[in-house]
Amino acid sequence: MINLLDTIFPKSCGICKKRGDYLCNRCKKLFKRTLPECYVCRKISPNYKTHYECREERKESSLNHVFVAWEYNSLSSILLKKYKYNYIQSISDTLAEIFIEAIKKSTFDNKLTGTILTNVPLAKNRLRERGFNQTTELARKVAYAFNLPFDESLIERENSYGHQALRDRDERKEIKDEVFTLRSNFSLDGYSSITILDDVITTGATLEAISSRIRKDIDREIEINALCLFRGRPYYLETS
């Protein structure tokens, strides 16, 4: 069936339109890898570790490590929007392949030992609109590649605040009150950390809201990390 669909509707690169795959080898090389940094202050930090003083600033909402594969720019934006908003679900195979490759080339894979993987959930109305959650599709493939336990129903999202891509930077910072719930029968037995997968991190407000909910609902200290595909350049590297 897949081969028949590819014959009728041949795949083409989401960026340059070259036939063959949703991301051709030439355009793949244009993706710029990020440097390991603290997600709060955006300064260099080994293995994407959040600086102690930055964690103190964010208190219970902070994450321990946040891995980001590539810079979010005009090229990655084109491909990701086709995936998320044009509902081309099969692009997840292409994104997952290069995402897994990026993780393996980093030192972050050692943070996946003893973890349980989950993903940022969509509100129910968004899920009905798209028909799939892009982060669930990616997380499932990452879990398989690294032999990780994966729980897509660990976190539920009760409210929708509209598309993040349409909100400005200040508005994104105000999503602290976004409502997430942790499944009541979830057990951390056997796990040393929780890893949350998201596609794009901007201010980190959504991930921090989830982190805060987890820390409030569990009865012991736990390391909370994140895996993200894209993030914009640090402010000190931005050009006008």
QUICORDA-V737275 format. One line per field, one symbol per residue. phi: phi as a letter, one per 20 degrees, with the letter a starting at -180 (. if undefined). A space follows every 10 residues. Layout:
phi=???
//
This chain:
phi=.fffffffcf fbgfddmffp bfbffffgfe fdfeefbffe emegbglmff ggfffffelf efdfbcecfc fecffffgff fffedemeff fgffffffff ffffeeefff fefmddecbf fefgfffffe nadfffffff ffgffdldfc cfdfdddedd dnfgfedegf fffeefefec cegfefdegn ddbddddcec ddenffffff gfffffeddb fbeccbdcfc bffggfdfde
//
